[in-house]
Amino acid sequence: MNQFKKVAFYTLGCKLNFSETSTISRLFEDAGFAKVGFEEHPDVYVINTCSVTENADKKCKQLVKRAKKINPESFVVIVGCYAQLKPTEIAQITGVNMVLGANEKFSILDHLAKIDQLSTETIVSFDNIKETKEFVPSYSFGDRTRSFLKVQDGCDYFCTFCTIPLARGKSRNATIDETVLEAKKIAETKIREVVLTGVNIGDFGQGGNEDFYQLIQGLDEVDGIDRFRISSIEPNLLSNDIIDFCLSKSQRFVPHFHIPLQSGSDRILKLMRRKYERALYAERVNQIKSLRSDACIGVDVIVGFPGETDEDFMETIDFLKDLDISYLHVFTYSERANTGAPKLGEAVPMDVRRERSKQLHLLSDRKKRQFYHENIDSLRTVLFEQEEDEGIMYGFTENYVKVKYTYQQDLVNTFQSIKLLEMDRDGIMKCELISTIIE
């Protein structure tokens, strides 16, 4: 490994992947590597992959080709969900030197130390995902404004459209004390906001002596972190206790929930093997809004699931129209190997999937504009970010309204009290600064 001095990373997919890439990056830096940009002729490329959509697989192949074009002598390592699911397939990609599965990615330096410089064969190392039982704490670091803290990994649900349990294994986590310790490490940096991430974070504790409700109570006591945000939580695991704590009792958790729905049709939800019906979902939304009418609620929806009829889709549309939600993340269903969904119904034509996706994106735009409109003239606290665009800086309020303001370096990574004014054509709120920096 002595011939390797510089390493570059590229992350595909979810925030959990970003937190794990940061952890792997710190391993390299502690070993004396210089972390450089993708284009800066690194000796080693580490590509952390996703396999939620077919596009993620194609993107991986494009990145390998690009890496080898930049430095033909570079050593390319593929990790992540795609690497666990299809290691042999990845090994056939021209330019790939090493493929590491879920168990092996955090021992990447050990694998690099063992390589034979004379060997031209692709090294593949992965275990059966059923053997993956270790939880490796991770958090992202690099964006000085926020960090993604991994509090849970894996999933026991086996929804019929999803490959994640096959890629990440069973649900697992560290203890609350250990997780709080990771948060305290973040608190020692200049990061102001922490986003809790995982595969199924509401399943923290898996029915043992600790649970997610106790976890957020513990994290709420961590000094040095101003905001906690929950990335996504299943509706059946989002208890009234969690909602009440975040909205009424917490010092640091913000009024923002992202709750996967996937379909507004109970028939489709059953085929998806989801653990709730839409009545429970509506109950959760209503509970949130009864406590904080200004709370932001995001929703995941899948269109074109096998067997989804026009009637099923209209049930979803009508259900979402009536819900007091703030925005949608719309996913067009794509067939994935080793999932049960393709056997459950007739495939929905791709043009129909695209049309349904378009309709839901339009609905999302209307929901977001309505939510932003309701926030006009309200007083909020914004955390401004480093991002600058032609003299404009951006940030998010506690209830996840994106705002813009004239760029000022001394406002970066600070909390400011603002008044929301109006939304521009790009769907971003203009604001008026009404107080000095909040330290």
CORWO-V873994 format. One record per residue. N is the residue number from 1. RES is the residue in three letters. PHI is phi as a letter, one per 40 degrees, with the letter a starting at -180 (none if undefined). Layout:
n->N res->RES phi->PHI
n->N res->RES phi->PHI
This chain:
n->1 res->MET phi->none
n->2 res->ASN phi->c
n->3 res->GLN phi->c
n->4 res->PHE phi->c
n->5 res->LYS phi->b
n->6 res->LYS phi->b
n->7 res->VAL phi->b
n->8 res->ALA phi->b
n->9 res->PHE phi->b
n->10 res->TYR phi->a
n->11 res->THR phi->b
n->12 res->LEU phi->b
n->13 res->GLY phi->g
n->14 res->CYS phi->c
n->15 res->LYS phi->c
n->16 res->LEU phi->c
n->17 res->ASN phi->c
n->18 res->PHE phi->c
n->19 res->SER phi->c
n->20 res->GLU phi->c
n->21 res->THR phi->d
n->22 res->SER phi->c
n->23 res->THR phi->c
n->24 res->ILE phi->c
n->25 res->SER phi->d
n->26 res->ARG phi->c
n->27 res->LEU phi->c
n->28 res->PHE phi->c
n->29 res->GLU phi->c
n->30 res->ASP phi->c
n->31 res->ALA phi->c
n->32 res->GLY phi->g
n->33 res->PHE phi->c
n->34 res->ALA phi->c
n->35 res->LYS phi->c
n->36 res->VAL phi->b
n->37 res->GLY phi->c
n->38 res->PHE phi->d
n->39 res->GLU phi->c
n->40 res->GLU phi->c
n->41 res->HIS phi->f
n->42 res->PRO phi->c
n->43 res->ASP phi->c
n->44 res->VAL phi->b
n->45 res->TYR phi->b
n->46 res->VAL phi->b
n->47 res->ILE phi->b
n->48 res->ASN phi->c
n->49 res->THR phi->b
n->50 res->CYS phi->b
n->51 res->SER phi->a
n->52 res->VAL phi->c
n->53 res->THR phi->b
n->54 res->GLU phi->c
n->55 res->ASN phi->c
n->56 res->ALA phi->c
n->57 res->ASP phi->c
n->58 res->LYS phi->c
n->59 res->LYS phi->c
n->60 res->CYS phi->d
n->61 res->LYS phi->c
n->62 res->GLN phi->c
n->63 res->LEU phi->c
n->64 res->VAL phi->c
n->65 res->LYS phi->c
n->66 res->ARG phi->c
n->67 res->ALA phi->c
n->68 res->LYS phi->c
n->69 res->LYS phi->c
n->70 res->ILE phi->c
n->71 res->ASN phi->a
n->72 res->PRO phi->d
n->73 res->GLU phi->c
n->74 res->SER phi->c
n->75 res->PHE phi->b
n->76 res->VAL phi->b
n->77 res->VAL phi->b
n->78 res->ILE phi->b
n->79 res->VAL phi->b
n->80 res->GLY phi->h
n->81 res->CYS phi->c
n->82 res->TYR phi->c
n->83 res->ALA phi->c
n->84 res->GLN phi->c
n->85 res->LEU phi->c
n->86 res->LYS phi->b
n->87 res->PRO phi->c
n->88 res->THR phi->c
n->89 res->GLU phi->c
n->90 res->ILE phi->c
n->91 res->ALA phi->c
n->92 res->GLN phi->c
n->93 res->ILE phi->c
n->94 res->THR phi->d
n->95 res->GLY phi->h
n->96 res->VAL phi->c
n->97 res->ASN phi->b
n->98 res->MET phi->a
n->99 res->VAL phi->b
n->100 res->LEU phi->b
n->101 res->GLY phi->c
n->102 res->ALA phi->c
n->103 res->ASN phi->c
n->104 res->GLU phi->c
n->105 res->LYS phi->c
n->106 res->PHE phi->c
n->107 res->SER phi->b
n->108 res->ILE phi->d
n->109 res->LEU phi->c
n->110 res->ASP phi->c
n->111 res->HIS phi->c
n->112 res->LEU phi->c
n->113 res->ALA phi->c
n->114 res->LYS phi->c
n->115 res->ILE phi->c
n->116 res->ASP phi->c
n->117 res->GLN phi->c
n->118 res->LEU phi->c
n->119 res->SER phi->c
n->120 res->THR phi->b
n->121 res->GLU phi->c
n->122 res->THR phi->c
n->123 res->ILE phi->c
n->124 res->VAL phi->b
n->125 res->SER phi->b
n->126 res->PHE phi->a
n->127 res->ASP phi->b
n->128 res->ASN phi->d
n->129 res->ILE phi->d
n->130 res->LYS phi->c
n->131 res->GLU phi->c
n->132 res->THR phi->c
n->133 res->LYS phi->b
n->134 res->GLU phi->c
n->135 res->PHE phi->b
n->136 res->VAL phi->b
n->137 res->PRO phi->c
n->138 res->SER phi->a
n->139 res->TYR phi->a
n->140 res->SER phi->c
n->141 res->PHE phi->a
n->142 res->GLY phi->i
n->143 res->ASP phi->c
n->144 res->ARG phi->c
n->145 res->THR phi->c
n->146 res->ARG phi->a
n->147 res->SER phi->b
n->148 res->PHE phi->b
n->149 res->LEU phi->c
n->150 res->LYS phi->c
n->151 res->VAL phi->b
n->152 res->GLN phi->a
n->153 res->ASP phi->a
n->154 res->GLY phi->g
n->155 res->CYS phi->a
n->156 res->ASP phi->b
n->157 res->TYR phi->c
n->158 res->PHE phi->f
n->159 res->CYS phi->c
n->160 res->THR phi->c
n->161 res->PHE phi->c
n->162 res->CYS phi->b
n->163 res->THR phi->b
n->164 res->ILE phi->d
n->165 res->PRO phi->d
n->166 res->LEU phi->c
n->167 res->ALA phi->c
n->168 res->ARG phi->b
n->169 res->GLY phi->g
n->170 res->LYS phi->c
n->171 res->SER phi->c
n->172 res->ARG phi->a
n->173 res->ASN phi->a
n->174 res->ALA phi->c
n->175 res->THR phi->c
n->176 res->ILE phi->c
n->177 res->ASP phi->d
n->178 res->GLU phi->c
n->179 res->THR phi->c
n->180 res->VAL phi->c
n->181 res->LEU phi->c
n->182 res->GLU phi->c
n->183 res->ALA phi->c
n->184 res->LYS phi->c
n->185 res->LYS phi->c
n->186 res->ILE phi->c
n->187 res->ALA phi->c
n->188 res->GLU phi->c
n->189 res->THR phi->c
n->190 res->LYS phi->c
n->191 res->ILE phi->c
n->192 res->ARG phi->b
n->193 res->GLU phi->b
n->194 res->VAL phi->b
n->195 res->VAL phi->b
n->196 res->LEU phi->c
n->197 res->THR phi->b
n->198 res->GLY phi->i
n->199 res->VAL phi->c
n->200 res->ASN phi->a
n->201 res->ILE phi->c
n->202 res->GLY phi->c
n->203 res->ASP phi->c
n->204 res->PHE phi->d
n->205 res->GLY phi->g
n->206 res->GLN phi->f
n->207 res->GLY phi->g
n->208 res->GLY phi->c
n->209 res->ASN phi->c
n->210 res->GLU phi->b
n->211 res->ASP phi->a
n->212 res->PHE phi->c
n->213 res->TYR phi->c
n->214 res->GLN phi->c
n->215 res->LEU phi->c
n->216 res->ILE phi->c
n->217 res->GLN phi->c
n->218 res->GLY phi->c
n->219 res->LEU phi->c
n->220 res->ASP phi->c
n->221 res->GLU phi->c
n->222 res->VAL phi->c
n->223 res->ASP phi->c
n->224 res->GLY phi->g
n->225 res->ILE phi->b
n->226 res->ASP phi->c
n->227 res->ARG phi->b
n->228 res->PHE phi->b
n->229 res->ARG phi->b
n->230 res->ILE phi->c
n->231 res->SER phi->c
n->232 res->SER phi->a
n->233 res->ILE phi->a
n->234 res->GLU phi->c
n->235 res->PRO phi->c
n->236 res->ASN phi->c
n->237 res->LEU phi->b
n->238 res->LEU phi->c
n->239 res->SER phi->c
n->240 res->ASN phi->c
n->241 res->ASP phi->c
n->242 res->ILE phi->c
n->243 res->ILE phi->d
n->244 res->ASP phi->c
n->245 res->PHE phi->c
n->246 res->CYS phi->c
n->247 res->LEU phi->c
n->248 res->SER phi->b
n->249 res->LYS phi->b
n->250 res->SER phi->c
n->251 res->GLN phi->c
n->252 res->ARG phi->b
n->253 res->PHE phi->c
n->254 res->VAL phi->c
n->255 res->PRO phi->c
n->256 res->HIS phi->a
n->257 res->PHE phi->b
n->258 res->HIS phi->b
n->259 res->ILE phi->b
n->260 res->PRO phi->c
n->261 res->LEU phi->b
n->262 res->GLN phi->g
n->263 res->SER phi->a
n->264 res->GLY phi->c
n->265 res->SER phi->b
n->266 res->ASP phi->c
n->267 res->ARG phi->c
n->268 res->ILE phi->c
n->269 res->LEU phi->d
n->270 res->LYS phi->c
n->271 res->LEU phi->c
n->272 res->MET phi->c
n->273 res->ARG phi->g
n->274 res->ARG phi->c
n->275 res->LYS phi->b
n->276 res->TYR phi->a
n->277 res->GLU phi->b
n->278 res->ARG phi->c
n->279 res->ALA phi->c
n->280 res->LEU phi->c
n->281 res->TYR phi->c
n->282 res->ALA phi->c
n->283 res->GLU phi->c
n->284 res->ARG phi->c
n->285 res->VAL phi->c
n->286 res->ASN phi->c
n->287 res->GLN phi->c
n->288 res->ILE phi->c
n->289 res->LYS phi->c
n->290 res->SER phi->c
n->291 res->LEU phi->c
n->292 res->ARG phi->a
n->293 res->SER phi->c
n->294 res->ASP phi->c
n->295 res->ALA phi->c
n->296 res->CYS phi->c
n->297 res->ILE phi->b
n->298 res->GLY phi->b
n->299 res->VAL phi->b
n->300 res->ASP phi->c
n->301 res->VAL phi->b
n->302 res->ILE phi->b
n->303 res->VAL phi->b
n->304 res->GLY phi->g
n->305 res->PHE phi->d
n->306 res->PRO phi->d
n->307 res->GLY phi->g
n->308 res->GLU phi->c
n->309 res->THR phi->c
n->310 res->ASP phi->d
n->311 res->GLU phi->c
n->312 res->ASP phi->c
n->313 res->PHE phi->c
n->314 res->MET phi->c
n->315 res->GLU phi->c
n->316 res->THR phi->c
n->317 res->ILE phi->d
n->318 res->ASP phi->c
n->319 res->PHE phi->c
n->320 res->LEU phi->c
n->321 res->LYS phi->d
n->322 res->ASP phi->c
n->323 res->LEU phi->c
n->324 res->ASP phi->c
n->325 res->ILE phi->b
n->326 res->SER phi->b
n->327 res->TYR phi->a
n->328 res->LEU phi->b
n->329 res->HIS phi->b
n->330 res->VAL phi->b
n->331 res->PHE phi->b
n->332 res->THR phi->c
n->333 res->TYR phi->d
n->334 res->SER phi->b
n->335 res->GLU phi->c
n->336 res->ARG phi->b
n->337 res->ALA phi->c
n->338 res->ASN phi->g
n->339 res->THR phi->b
n->340 res->GLY phi->c
n->341 res->ALA phi->d
n->342 res->PRO phi->d
n->343 res->LYS phi->c
n->344 res->LEU phi->c
n->345 res->GLY phi->a
n->346 res->GLU phi->c
n->347 res->ALA phi->c
n->348 res->VAL phi->c
n->349 res->PRO phi->d
n->350 res->MET phi->c
n->351 res->ASP phi->c
n->352 res->VAL phi->c
n->353 res->ARG phi->d
n->354 res->ARG phi->c
n->355 res->GLU phi->c
n->356 res->ARG phi->c
n->357 res->SER phi->c
n->358 res->LYS phi->c
n->359 res->GLN phi->c
n->360 res->LEU phi->c
n->361 res->HIS phi->c
n->362 res->LEU phi->c
n->363 res->LEU phi->c
n->364 res->SER phi->c
n->365 res->ASP phi->c
n->366 res->ARG phi->c
n->367 res->LYS phi->c
n->368 res->LYS phi->c
n->369 res->ARG phi->c
n->370 res->GLN phi->c
n->371 res->PHE phi->c
n->372 res->TYR phi->c
n->373 res->HIS phi->d
n->374 res->GLU phi->c
n->375 res->ASN phi->c
n->376 res->ILE phi->d
n->377 res->ASP phi->g
n->378 res->SER phi->c
n->379 res->LEU phi->c
n->380 res->ARG phi->b
n->381 res->THR phi->b
n->382 res->VAL phi->b
n->383 res->LEU phi->b
n->384 res->PHE phi->c
n->385 res->GLU phi->b
n->386 res->GLN phi->c
n->387 res->GLU phi->d
n->388 res->GLU phi->b
n->389 res->ASP phi->b
n->390 res->GLU phi->f
n->391 res->GLY phi->g
n->392 res->ILE phi->b
n->393 res->MET phi->b
n->394 res->TYR phi->b
n->395 res->GLY phi->a
n->396 res->PHE phi->b
n->397 res->THR phi->c
n->398 res->GLU phi->d
n->399 res->ASN phi->c
n->400 res->TYR phi->g
n->401 res->VAL phi->c
n->402 res->LYS phi->c
n->403 res->VAL phi->b
n->404 res->LYS phi->b
n->405 res->TYR phi->a
n->406 res->THR phi->d
n->407 res->TYR phi->c
n->408 res->GLN phi->b
n->409 res->GLN phi->d
n->410 res->ASP phi->c
n->411 res->LEU phi->c
n->412 res->VAL phi->c
n->413 res->ASN phi->g
n->414 res->THR phi->b
n->415 res->PHE phi->c
n->416 res->GLN phi->b
n->417 res->SER phi->c
n->418 res->ILE phi->b
n->419 res->LYS phi->b
n->420 res->LEU phi->c
n->421 res->LEU phi->b
n->422 res->GLU phi->a
n->423 res->MET phi->c
n->424 res->ASP phi->c
n->425 res->ARG phi->c
n->426 res->ASP phi->c
n->427 res->GLY phi->g
n->428 res->ILE phi->b
n->429 res->MET phi->c
n->430 res->LYS phi->c
n->431 res->CYS phi->a
n->432 res->GLU phi->b
n->433 res->LEU phi->c
n->434 res->ILE phi->b
n->435 res->SER phi->a
n->436 res->THR phi->c
n->437 res->ILE phi->d
n->438 res->ILE phi->c
n->439 res->GLU phi->c
